[in-house]
């Protein structure tokens, strides 16, 4: 079985900026949903992760050096690195 996110957003350099997992509006978002996205992200190593059911959105900034993530209160700005 191929594991993939529902949407992948690349930055202007082609790196994966955001991986998104979309659930049905009938699905309550849970740690299990975020764990699923985290498994997919082991391959992508996106800078940010987003999980939504259309009613709620959770966005996390990944910190691979410290092996942590930070829950954000909004989507990150999409800026050019250079």
Secondary structure, DSSP 8 states (H G I E B T S, - for coil): -----SEEEE-TTS-EEEEEEE--TTS---HHHHHHHHHHHHHH--SEEEEE-SS-EEEEEEETTTTEEEEESS--------
